[in-house]
């Protein structure tokens, strides 16, 4: 498993990016364990071939997606 999120659209988008890069993967959906998150379900992104794991991780970092998503910077204002 490379990544999981309660945002299925985010997982699907990452899956498309990996597939476009020639990295076979699959999305699995399921319920969170009870009490883990308030949402009812989540999606997992699995890499099919272990040999592609490093490439998948590096692509996530390059794109700033999945586990490598950068926090949104809030604008700073001078007082």
HTML snippet that shows the backbone in 3Dmol.js (N, CA, C, O; Angstrom):
<script src="https://3Dmol.org/build/3Dmol-min.js"></script>
<div id="view" style="width:600px;height:400px;position:relative"></div>
<script>
const pdb = `
ATOM      1  N   UNK A   1       0.850  -1.167   0.000  1.00  0.00           N
ATOM      2  CA  UNK A   1       0.000   0.000   0.000  1.00  0.00           C
ATOM      3  C   UNK A   1       0.901   1.237   0.000  1.00  0.00           C
ATOM      4  O   UNK A   1       1.795   1.375   0.835  1.00  0.00           O
ATOM      5  N   UNK A   2       0.645   2.126  -0.951  1.00  0.00           N
ATOM      6  CA  UNK A   2       1.430   3.351  -1.069  1.00  0.00           C
ATOM      7  C   UNK A   2       0.779   4.497  -0.312  1.00  0.00           C
ATOM      8  O   UNK A   2       1.471   5.320   0.287  1.00  0.00           O
ATOM      9  N   UNK A   3      -0.556   4.555  -0.334  1.00  0.00           N
ATOM     10  CA  UNK A   3      -1.241   5.718   0.211  1.00  0.00           C
ATOM     11  C   UNK A   3      -2.686   5.353   0.518  1.00  0.00           C
ATOM     12  O   UNK A   3      -3.257   4.471  -0.124  1.00  0.00           O
ATOM     13  N   UNK A   4      -3.288   6.038   1.514  1.00  0.00           N
ATOM     14  CA  UNK A   4      -4.724   5.906   1.740  1.00  0.00           C
ATOM     15  C   UNK A   4      -5.281   7.243   2.183  1.00  0.00           C
ATOM     16  O   UNK A   4      -4.573   8.071   2.755  1.00  0.00           O
ATOM     17  N   UNK A   5      -6.573   7.441   1.907  1.00  0.00           N
ATOM     18  CA  UNK A   5      -7.216   8.703   2.240  1.00  0.00           C
ATOM     19  C   UNK A   5      -8.722   8.509   2.292  1.00  0.00           C
ATOM     20  O   UNK A   5      -9.265   7.586   1.685  1.00  0.00           O
ATOM     21  N   UNK A   6      -9.388   9.394   3.027  1.00  0.00           N
ATOM     22  CA  UNK A   6     -10.845   9.390   3.016  1.00  0.00           C
ATOM     23  C   UNK A   6     -11.363  10.116   1.777  1.00  0.00           C
ATOM     24  O   UNK A   6     -12.563  10.091   1.503  1.00  0.00           O
ATOM     25  N   UNK A   7     -10.474  10.758   1.030  1.00  0.00           N
ATOM     26  CA  UNK A   7     -10.829  11.457  -0.204  1.00  0.00           C
ATOM     27  C   UNK A   7     -10.555  10.531  -1.392  1.00  0.00           C
ATOM     28  O   UNK A   7      -9.443  10.488  -1.919  1.00  0.00           O
ATOM     29  N   UNK A   8     -11.580   9.798  -1.799  1.00  0.00           N
ATOM     30  CA  UNK A   8     -11.423   8.846  -2.899  1.00  0.00           C
ATOM     31  C   UNK A   8     -11.001   9.498  -4.197  1.00  0.00           C
ATOM     32  O   UNK A   8     -10.260   8.895  -4.974  1.00  0.00           O
ATOM     33  N   UNK A   9     -11.456  10.725  -4.455  1.00  0.00           N
ATOM     34  CA  UNK A   9     -11.081  11.427  -5.679  1.00  0.00           C
ATOM     35  C   UNK A   9      -9.578  11.701  -5.713  1.00  0.00           C
ATOM     36  O   UNK A   9      -8.955  11.629  -6.772  1.00  0.00           O
ATOM     37  N   UNK A  10      -9.004  12.011  -4.561  1.00  0.00           N
ATOM     38  CA  UNK A  10      -7.567  12.253  -4.480  1.00  0.00           C
ATOM     39  C   UNK A  10      -6.793  10.969  -4.796  1.00  0.00           C
ATOM     40  O   UNK A  10      -5.790  10.999  -5.509  1.00  0.00           O
ATOM     41  N   UNK A  11      -7.263   9.858  -4.264  1.00  0.00           N
ATOM     42  CA  UNK A  11      -6.604   8.574  -4.513  1.00  0.00           C
ATOM     43  C   UNK A  11      -6.743   8.197  -5.988  1.00  0.00           C
ATOM     44  O   UNK A  11      -5.788   7.708  -6.592  1.00  0.00           O
ATOM     45  N   UNK A  12      -7.921   8.418  -6.572  1.00  0.00           N
ATOM     46  CA  UNK A  12      -8.125   8.131  -7.996  1.00  0.00           C
ATOM     47  C   UNK A  12      -7.210   8.985  -8.871  1.00  0.00           C
ATOM     48  O   UNK A  12      -6.653   8.492  -9.851  1.00  0.00           O
ATOM     49  N   UNK A  13      -7.052  10.260  -8.524  1.00  0.00           N
ATOM     50  CA  UNK A  13      -6.178  11.151  -9.298  1.00  0.00           C
ATOM     51  C   UNK A  13      -4.728  10.679  -9.236  1.00  0.00           C
ATOM     52  O   UNK A  13      -4.026  10.693 -10.247  1.00  0.00           O
ATOM     53  N   UNK A  14      -4.285  10.267  -8.070  1.00  0.00           N
ATOM     54  CA  UNK A  14      -2.919   9.760  -7.926  1.00  0.00           C
ATOM     55  C   UNK A  14      -2.755   8.466  -8.717  1.00  0.00           C
ATOM     56  O   UNK A  14      -1.711   8.241  -9.329  1.00  0.00           O
ATOM     57  N   UNK A  15      -3.764   7.628  -8.707  1.00  0.00           N
ATOM     58  CA  UNK A  15      -3.736   6.388  -9.485  1.00  0.00           C
ATOM     59  C   UNK A  15      -3.559   6.680 -10.970  1.00  0.00           C
ATOM     60  O   UNK A  15      -2.788   6.003 -11.649  1.00  0.00           O
ATOM     61  N   UNK A  16      -4.265   7.679 -11.475  1.00  0.00           N
ATOM     62  CA  UNK A  16      -4.138   8.053 -12.893  1.00  0.00           C
ATOM     63  C   UNK A  16      -2.721   8.554 -13.204  1.00  0.00           C
ATOM     64  O   UNK A  16      -2.163   8.232 -14.252  1.00  0.00           O
ATOM     65  N   UNK A  17      -2.148   9.338 -12.294  1.00  0.00           N
ATOM     66  CA  UNK A  17      -0.776   9.841 -12.494  1.00  0.00           C
ATOM     67  C   UNK A  17       0.221   8.683 -12.564  1.00  0.00           C
ATOM     68  O   UNK A  17       1.097   8.657 -13.429  1.00  0.00           O
ATOM     69  N   UNK A  18       0.077   7.733 -11.646  1.00  0.00           N
ATOM     70  CA  UNK A  18       0.987   6.586 -11.635  1.00  0.00           C
ATOM     71  C   UNK A  18       0.820   5.742 -12.890  1.00  0.00           C
ATOM     72  O   UNK A  18       1.805   5.310 -13.489  1.00  0.00           O
ATOM     73  N   UNK A  19      -0.418   5.507 -13.285  1.00  0.00           N
ATOM     74  CA  UNK A  19      -0.678   4.721 -14.499  1.00  0.00           C
ATOM     75  C   UNK A  19      -0.092   5.402 -15.724  1.00  0.00           C
ATOM     76  O   UNK A  19       0.476   4.737 -16.590  1.00  0.00           O
ATOM     77  N   UNK A  20      -0.225   6.728 -15.807  1.00  0.00           N
ATOM     78  CA  UNK A  20       0.332   7.486 -16.932  1.00  0.00           C
ATOM     79  C   UNK A  20       1.851   7.372 -16.978  1.00  0.00           C
ATOM     80  O   UNK A  20       2.455   7.463 -18.048  1.00  0.00           O
ATOM     81  N   UNK A  21       2.465   7.173 -15.817  1.00  0.00           N
ATOM     82  CA  UNK A  21       3.926   7.022 -15.741  1.00  0.00           C
ATOM     83  C   UNK A  21       4.356   5.570 -15.952  1.00  0.00           C
ATOM     84  O   UNK A  21       5.540   5.250 -15.859  1.00  0.00           O
ATOM     85  N   UNK A  22       3.388   4.694 -16.237  1.00  0.00           N
ATOM     86  CA  UNK A  22       3.712   3.288 -16.486  1.00  0.00           C
ATOM     87  C   UNK A  22       3.883   2.466 -15.227  1.00  0.00           C
ATOM     88  O   UNK A  22       4.539   1.425 -15.249  1.00  0.00           O
ATOM     89  N   UNK A  23       3.298   2.923 -14.122  1.00  0.00           N
ATOM     90  CA  UNK A  23       3.394   2.202 -12.854  1.00  0.00           C
ATOM     91  C   UNK A  23       2.024   1.575 -12.564  1.00  0.00           C
ATOM     92  O   UNK A  23       1.088   2.282 -12.190  1.00  0.00           O
ATOM     93  N   UNK A  24       1.903   0.255 -12.735  1.00  0.00           N
ATOM     94  CA  UNK A  24       0.612  -0.394 -12.483  1.00  0.00           C
ATOM     95  C   UNK A  24       0.226  -0.293 -11.007  1.00  0.00           C
ATOM     96  O   UNK A  24       1.040  -0.541 -10.117  1.00  0.00           O
ATOM     97  N   UNK A  25      -1.035   0.077 -10.770  1.00  0.00           N
ATOM     98  CA  UNK A  25      -1.521   0.203  -9.402  1.00  0.00           C
ATOM     99  C   UNK A  25      -3.014  -0.107  -9.378  1.00  0.00           C
ATOM    100  O   UNK A  25      -3.658  -0.209 -10.423  1.00  0.00           O
ATOM    101  N   UNK A  26      -3.548  -0.253  -8.180  1.00  0.00           N
ATOM    102  CA  UNK A  26      -4.986  -0.483  -8.038  1.00  0.00           C
ATOM    103  C   UNK A  26      -5.504   0.270  -6.827  1.00  0.00           C
ATOM    104  O   UNK A  26      -4.790   0.477  -5.846  1.00  0.00           O
ATOM    105  N   UNK A  27      -6.758   0.673  -6.919  1.00  0.00           N
ATOM    106  CA  UNK A  27      -7.423   1.380  -5.835  1.00  0.00           C
ATOM    107  C   UNK A  27      -8.384   0.402  -5.168  1.00  0.00           C
ATOM    108  O   UNK A  27      -9.163  -0.273  -5.840  1.00  0.00           O
ATOM    109  N   UNK A  28      -8.321   0.332  -3.863  1.00  0.00           N
ATOM    110  CA  UNK A  28      -9.231  -0.508  -3.075  1.00  0.00           C
ATOM    111  C   UNK A  28     -10.020   0.392  -2.134  1.00  0.00           C
ATOM    112  O   UNK A  28      -9.477   1.331  -1.553  1.00  0.00           O
ATOM    113  N   UNK A  29     -11.295   0.097  -1.994  1.00  0.00           N
ATOM    114  CA  UNK A  29     -12.171   0.890  -1.131  1.00  0.00           C
ATOM    115  C   UNK A  29     -12.634   0.034   0.029  1.00  0.00           C
ATOM    116  O   UNK A  29     -12.825  -1.175  -0.107  1.00  0.00           O
ATOM    117  N   UNK A  30     -12.814   0.683   1.182  1.00  0.00           N
ATOM    118  CA  UNK A  30     -13.298  -0.061   2.330  1.00  0.00           C
ATOM    119  C   UNK A  30     -13.625   0.854   3.485  1.00  0.00           C
ATOM    120  O   UNK A  30     -13.337   2.051   3.448  1.00  0.00           O
ATOM    121  N   UNK A  31     -14.226   0.286   4.509  1.00  0.00           N
ATOM    122  CA  UNK A  31     -14.543   1.087   5.703  1.00  0.00           C
ATOM    123  C   UNK A  31     -13.312   1.254   6.585  1.00  0.00           C
ATOM    124  O   UNK A  31     -12.471   0.360   6.672  1.00  0.00           O
ATOM    125  N   UNK A  32     -13.216   2.412   7.239  1.00  0.00           N
ATOM    126  CA  UNK A  32     -12.163   2.605   8.231  1.00  0.00           C
ATOM    127  C   UNK A  32     -12.464   1.710   9.437  1.00  0.00           C
ATOM    128  O   UNK A  32     -13.626   1.408   9.710  1.00  0.00           O
ATOM    129  N   UNK A  33     -11.427   1.288  10.154  1.00  0.00           N
ATOM    130  CA  UNK A  33     -11.679   0.614  11.428  1.00  0.00           C
ATOM    131  C   UNK A  33     -12.465   1.548  12.350  1.00  0.00           C
ATOM    132  O   UNK A  33     -12.242   2.758  12.349  1.00  0.00           O
ATOM    133  N   UNK A  34     -13.357   0.998  13.112  1.00  0.00           N
ATOM    134  CA  UNK A  34     -14.243   1.791  13.968  1.00  0.00           C
ATOM    135  C   UNK A  34     -13.457   2.746  14.854  1.00  0.00           C
ATOM    136  O   UNK A  34     -12.491   2.350  15.505  1.00  0.00           O
ATOM    137  N   UNK A  35     -13.877   4.007  14.874  1.00  0.00           N
ATOM    138  CA  UNK A  35     -13.251   5.019  15.712  1.00  0.00           C
ATOM    139  C   UNK A  35     -12.007   5.644  15.137  1.00  0.00           C
ATOM    140  O   UNK A  35     -11.433   6.534  15.764  1.00  0.00           O
ATOM    141  N   UNK A  36     -11.555   5.208  13.948  1.00  0.00           N
ATOM    142  CA  UNK A  36     -10.317   5.742  13.394  1.00  0.00           C
ATOM    143  C   UNK A  36     -10.528   7.143  12.817  1.00  0.00           C
ATOM    144  O   UNK A  36      -9.753   8.054  13.106  1.00  0.00           O
ATOM    145  N   UNK A  37     -11.554   7.317  12.017  1.00  0.00           N
ATOM    146  CA  UNK A  37     -11.867   8.594  11.398  1.00  0.00           C
ATOM    147  C   UNK A  37     -13.379   8.765  11.387  1.00  0.00           C
ATOM    148  O   UNK A  37     -14.114   7.778  11.433  1.00  0.00           O
ATOM    149  N   UNK A  38     -13.847  10.002  11.328  1.00  0.00           N
ATOM    150  CA  UNK A  38     -15.296  10.199  11.321  1.00  0.00           C
ATOM    151  C   UNK A  38     -15.951   9.812   9.995  1.00  0.00           C
ATOM    152  O   UNK A  38     -17.152   9.540   9.967  1.00  0.00           O
ATOM    153  N   UNK A  39     -15.191   9.780   8.896  1.00  0.00           N
ATOM    154  CA  UNK A  39     -15.762   9.398   7.618  1.00  0.00           C
ATOM    155  C   UNK A  39     -16.079   7.905   7.614  1.00  0.00           C
ATOM    156  O   UNK A  39     -15.495   7.126   8.368  1.00  0.00           O
ATOM    157  N   UNK A  40     -17.004   7.532   6.761  1.00  0.00           N
ATOM    158  CA  UNK A  40     -17.441   6.135   6.705  1.00  0.00           C
ATOM    159  C   UNK A  40     -16.512   5.239   5.912  1.00  0.00           C
ATOM    160  O   UNK A  40     -16.415   4.047   6.205  1.00  0.00           O
ATOM    161  N   UNK A  41     -15.824   5.779   4.915  1.00  0.00           N
ATOM    162  CA  UNK A  41     -15.019   4.911   4.065  1.00  0.00           C
ATOM    163  C   UNK A  41     -13.731   5.608   3.643  1.00  0.00           C
ATOM    164  O   UNK A  41     -13.526   6.793   3.906  1.00  0.00           O
ATOM    165  N   UNK A  42     -12.892   4.858   2.996  1.00  0.00           N
ATOM    166  CA  UNK A  42     -11.619   5.377   2.532  1.00  0.00           C
ATOM    167  C   UNK A  42     -11.191   4.612   1.289  1.00  0.00           C
ATOM    168  O   UNK A  42     -11.816   3.619   0.916  1.00  0.00           O
ATOM    169  N   UNK A  43     -10.136   5.073   0.659  1.00  0.00           N
ATOM    170  CA  UNK A  43      -9.572   4.394  -0.497  1.00  0.00           C
ATOM    171  C   UNK A  43      -8.083   4.184  -0.253  1.00  0.00           C
ATOM    172  O   UNK A  43      -7.403   5.040   0.314  1.00  0.00           O
ATOM    173  N   UNK A  44      -7.596   3.040  -0.688  1.00  0.00           N
ATOM    174  CA  UNK A  44      -6.181   2.708  -0.587  1.00  0.00           C
ATOM    175  C   UNK A  44      -5.610   2.623  -1.997  1.00  0.00           C
ATOM    176  O   UNK A  44      -6.290   2.173  -2.919  1.00  0.00           O
ATOM    177  N   UNK A  45      -4.376   3.049  -2.163  1.00  0.00           N
ATOM    178  CA  UNK A  45      -3.686   2.928  -3.440  1.00  0.00           C
ATOM    179  C   UNK A  45      -2.561   1.917  -3.274  1.00  0.00           C
ATOM    180  O   UNK A  45      -1.652   2.112  -2.468  1.00  0.00           O
ATOM    181  N   UNK A  46      -2.630   0.849  -4.033  1.00  0.00           N
ATOM    182  CA  UNK A  46      -1.657  -0.231  -3.972  1.00  0.00           C
ATOM    183  C   UNK A  46      -0.845  -0.283  -5.257  1.00  0.00           C
ATOM    184  O   UNK A  46      -1.400  -0.172  -6.350  1.00  0.00           O
ATOM    185  N   UNK A  47       0.459  -0.449  -5.130  1.00  0.00           N
ATOM    186  CA  UNK A  47       1.346  -0.638  -6.278  1.00  0.00           C
ATOM    187  C   UNK A  47       1.365  -2.135  -6.579  1.00  0.00           C
ATOM    188  O   UNK A  47       1.548  -2.952  -5.677  1.00  0.00           O
ATOM    189  N   UNK A  48       1.173  -2.493  -7.855  1.00  0.00           N
ATOM    190  CA  UNK A  48       1.073  -3.904  -8.243  1.00  0.00           C
ATOM    191  C   UNK A  48       2.412  -4.622  -8.086  1.00  0.00           C
ATOM    192  O   UNK A  48       2.470  -5.714  -7.522  1.00  0.00           O
ATOM    193  N   UNK A  49       3.490  -4.007  -8.587  1.00  0.00           N
ATOM    194  CA  UNK A  49       4.812  -4.646  -8.549  1.00  0.00           C
ATOM    195  C   UNK A  49       5.715  -3.915  -7.553  1.00  0.00           C
ATOM    196  O   UNK A  49       5.920  -2.706  -7.659  1.00  0.00           O
ATOM    197  N   UNK A  50       6.237  -4.644  -6.609  1.00  0.00           N
ATOM    198  CA  UNK A  50       7.089  -4.053  -5.583  1.00  0.00           C
ATOM    199  C   UNK A  50       8.265  -3.285  -6.190  1.00  0.00           C
ATOM    200  O   UNK A  50       8.714  -2.286  -5.629  1.00  0.00           O
ATOM    201  N   UNK A  51       8.754  -3.748  -7.324  1.00  0.00           N
ATOM    202  CA  UNK A  51       9.907  -3.095  -7.975  1.00  0.00           C
ATOM    203  C   UNK A  51       9.596  -1.655  -8.394  1.00  0.00           C
ATOM    204  O   UNK A  51      10.515  -0.865  -8.608  1.00  0.00           O
ATOM    205  N   UNK A  52       8.302  -1.303  -8.512  1.00  0.00           N
ATOM    206  CA  UNK A  52       7.906   0.045  -8.914  1.00  0.00           C
ATOM    207  C   UNK A  52       7.707   0.997  -7.734  1.00  0.00           C
ATOM    208  O   UNK A  52       7.402   2.173  -7.928  1.00  0.00           O
ATOM    209  N   UNK A  53       7.876   0.502  -6.541  1.00  0.00           N
ATOM    210  CA  UNK A  53       7.586   1.295  -5.341  1.00  0.00           C
ATOM    211  C   UNK A  53       8.436   2.567  -5.273  1.00  0.00           C
ATOM    212  O   UNK A  53       7.905   3.646  -5.009  1.00  0.00           O
ATOM    213  N   UNK A  54       9.722   2.458  -5.503  1.00  0.00           N
ATOM    214  CA  UNK A  54      10.595   3.625  -5.412  1.00  0.00           C
ATOM    215  C   UNK A  54      10.198   4.675  -6.442  1.00  0.00           C
ATOM    216  O   UNK A  54      10.121   5.860  -6.117  1.00  0.00           O
ATOM    217  N   UNK A  55       9.948   4.258  -7.669  1.00  0.00           N
ATOM    218  CA  UNK A  55       9.520   5.196  -8.709  1.00  0.00           C
ATOM    219  C   UNK A  55       8.213   5.878  -8.313  1.00  0.00           C
ATOM    220  O   UNK A  55       8.049   7.081  -8.518  1.00  0.00           O
ATOM    221  N   UNK A  56       7.289   5.113  -7.749  1.00  0.00           N
ATOM    222  CA  UNK A  56       5.999   5.672  -7.326  1.00  0.00           C
ATOM    223  C   UNK A  56       6.199   6.711  -6.223  1.00  0.00           C
ATOM    224  O   UNK A  56       5.585   7.777  -6.254  1.00  0.00           O
ATOM    225  N   UNK A  57       7.038   6.408  -5.267  1.00  0.00           N
ATOM    226  CA  UNK A  57       7.327   7.353  -4.189  1.00  0.00           C
ATOM    227  C   UNK A  57       7.953   8.637  -4.729  1.00  0.00           C
ATOM    228  O   UNK A  57       7.574   9.737  -4.327  1.00  0.00           O
ATOM    229  N   UNK A  58       8.911   8.490  -5.638  1.00  0.00           N
ATOM    230  CA  UNK A  58       9.576   9.662  -6.203  1.00  0.00           C
ATOM    231  C   UNK A  58       8.605  10.507  -7.034  1.00  0.00           C
ATOM    232  O   UNK A  58       8.703  11.734  -7.033  1.00  0.00           O
ATOM    233  N   UNK A  59       7.675   9.870  -7.738  1.00  0.00           N
ATOM    234  CA  UNK A  59       6.681  10.610  -8.501  1.00  0.00           C
ATOM    235  C   UNK A  59       5.764  11.391  -7.567  1.00  0.00           C
ATOM    236  O   UNK A  59       5.416  12.536  -7.856  1.00  0.00           O
ATOM    237  N   UNK A  60       5.371  10.781  -6.448  1.00  0.00           N
ATOM    238  CA  UNK A  60       4.547  11.490  -5.456  1.00  0.00           C
ATOM    239  C   UNK A  60       5.266  12.732  -4.950  1.00  0.00           C
ATOM    240  O   UNK A  60       4.660  13.796  -4.825  1.00  0.00           O
ATOM    241  N   UNK A  61       6.550  12.600  -4.660  1.00  0.00           N
ATOM    242  CA  UNK A  61       7.337  13.740  -4.177  1.00  0.00           C
ATOM    243  C   UNK A  61       7.436  14.810  -5.256  1.00  0.00           C
ATOM    244  O   UNK A  61       7.254  15.996  -4.980  1.00  0.00           O
ATOM    245  N   UNK A  62       7.725  14.391  -6.485  1.00  0.00           N
ATOM    246  CA  UNK A  62       7.848  15.342  -7.592  1.00  0.00           C
ATOM    247  C   UNK A  62       6.548  16.119  -7.817  1.00  0.00           C
ATOM    248  O   UNK A  62       6.577  17.324  -8.066  1.00  0.00           O
ATOM    249  N   UNK A  63       5.407  15.423  -7.729  1.00  0.00           N
ATOM    250  CA  UNK A  63       4.110  16.054  -7.971  1.00  0.00           C
ATOM    251  C   UNK A  63       3.532  16.721  -6.726  1.00  0.00           C
ATOM    252  O   UNK A  63       2.591  17.509  -6.820  1.00  0.00           O
ATOM    253  N   UNK A  64       4.094  16.404  -5.562  1.00  0.00           N
ATOM    254  CA  UNK A  64       3.558  16.944  -4.310  1.00  0.00           C
ATOM    255  C   UNK A  64       2.170  16.416  -4.016  1.00  0.00           C
ATOM    256  O   UNK A  64       1.297  17.159  -3.567  1.00  0.00           O
ATOM    257  N   UNK A  65       1.964  15.128  -4.270  1.00  0.00           N
ATOM    258  CA  UNK A  65       0.654  14.502  -4.069  1.00  0.00           C
ATOM    259  C   UNK A  65       0.765  13.313  -3.118  1.00  0.00           C
ATOM    260  O   UNK A  65       1.861  12.889  -2.751  1.00  0.00           O
ATOM    261  N   UNK A  66      -0.392  12.791  -2.731  1.00  0.00           N
ATOM    262  CA  UNK A  66      -0.404  11.631  -1.847  1.00  0.00           C
ATOM    263  C   UNK A  66       0.238  11.969  -0.520  1.00  0.00           C
ATOM    264  O   UNK A  66      -0.043  13.018   0.059  1.00  0.00           O
ATOM    265  N   UNK A  67       1.094  11.094  -0.034  1.00  0.00           N
ATOM    266  CA  UNK A  67       1.743  11.317   1.258  1.00  0.00           C
ATOM    267  C   UNK A  67       2.665  12.534   1.208  1.00  0.00           C
ATOM    268  O   UNK A  67       3.000  13.098   2.250  1.00  0.00           O
ATOM    269  N   UNK A  68       3.078  12.942   0.002  1.00  0.00           N
ATOM    270  CA  UNK A  68       4.015  14.054  -0.152  1.00  0.00           C
ATOM    271  C   UNK A  68       3.311  15.383  -0.409  1.00  0.00           C
ATOM    272  O   UNK A  68       3.948  16.358  -0.808  1.00  0.00           O
ATOM    273  N   UNK A  69       1.998  15.421  -0.182  1.00  0.00           N
ATOM    274  CA  UNK A  69       1.248  16.660  -0.402  1.00  0.00           C
ATOM    275  C   UNK A  69       1.778  17.717   0.544  1.00  0.00           C
ATOM    276  O   UNK A  69       1.911  17.495   1.747  1.00  0.00           O
ATOM    277  N   UNK A  70       2.074  18.851  -0.018  1.00  0.00           N
ATOM    278  CA  UNK A  70       2.605  19.955   0.789  1.00  0.00           C
ATOM    279  C   UNK A  70       1.464  20.716   1.434  1.00  0.00           C
ATOM    280  O   UNK A  70       0.416  20.908   0.816  1.00  0.00           O
ATOM    281  N   UNK A  71       1.656  21.150   2.666  1.00  0.00           N
ATOM    282  CA  UNK A  71       0.595  21.935   3.313  1.00  0.00           C
ATOM    283  C   UNK A  71       0.394  23.264   2.589  1.00  0.00           C
ATOM    284  O   UNK A  71       1.339  23.874   2.089  1.00  0.00           O
ATOM    285  N   UNK A  72      -0.853  23.685   2.549  1.00  0.00           N
ATOM    286  CA  UNK A  72      -1.177  24.953   1.904  1.00  0.00           C
ATOM    287  C   UNK A  72      -0.600  26.088   2.740  1.00  0.00           C
ATOM    288  O   UNK A  72      -0.812  26.146   3.952  1.00  0.00           O
ATOM    289  N   UNK A  73       0.123  26.980   2.095  1.00  0.00           N
ATOM    290  CA  UNK A  73       0.695  28.120   2.802  1.00  0.00           C
ATOM    291  C   UNK A  73      -0.332  29.228   2.863  1.00  0.00           C
ATOM    292  O   UNK A  73      -0.923  29.602   1.850  1.00  0.00           O
ATOM    293  N   UNK A  74      -0.538  29.743   4.044  1.00  0.00           N
ATOM    294  CA  UNK A  74      -1.439  30.857   4.223  1.00  0.00           C
ATOM    295  C   UNK A  74      -0.700  32.153   3.947  1.00  0.00           C
ATOM    296  O   UNK A  74       0.471  32.281   4.305  1.00  0.00           O
ATOM    297  N   UNK A  75      -1.351  33.107   3.325  1.00  0.00           N
ATOM    298  CA  UNK A  75      -0.664  34.379   3.055  1.00  0.00           C
ATOM    299  C   UNK A  75      -0.339  35.094   4.354  1.00  0.00           C
ATOM    300  O   UNK A  75      -1.088  35.023   5.328  1.00  0.00           O
ATOM    301  N   UNK A  76       0.787  35.778   4.348  1.00  0.00           N
ATOM    302  CA  UNK A  76       1.164  36.569   5.517  1.00  0.00           C
ATOM    303  C   UNK A  76       0.930  38.031   5.194  1.00  0.00           C
ATOM    304  O   UNK A  76       1.186  38.484   4.079  1.00  0.00           O
ATOM    305  N   UNK A  77       0.451  38.745   6.162  1.00  0.00           N
ATOM    306  CA  UNK A  77       0.164  40.162   5.997  1.00  0.00           C
ATOM    307  C   UNK A  77       0.950  40.941   7.025  1.00  0.00           C
ATOM    308  O   UNK A  77       1.041  40.552   8.190  1.00  0.00           O
ATOM    309  N   UNK A  78       1.518  42.048   6.577  1.00  0.00           N
ATOM    310  CA  UNK A  78       2.210  42.947   7.505  1.00  0.00           C
ATOM    311  C   UNK A  78       1.191  43.789   8.242  1.00  0.00           C
ATOM    312  O   UNK A  78       0.230  44.273   7.645  1.00  0.00           O
ATOM    313  N   UNK A  79       1.392  43.963   9.515  1.00  0.00           N
ATOM    314  CA  UNK A  79       0.478  44.812  10.301  1.00  0.00           C
ATOM    315  C   UNK A  79       0.852  46.254  10.211  1.00  0.00           C
ATOM    316  O   UNK A  79       0.191  47.101  10.810  1.00  0.00           O
TER     317      UNK A  79
END
`;
const viewer = $3Dmol.createViewer("view");
viewer.addModel(pdb, "pdb");
viewer.setStyle({}, {cartoon: {color: "spectrum"}});
viewer.zoomTo();
viewer.render();
</script>
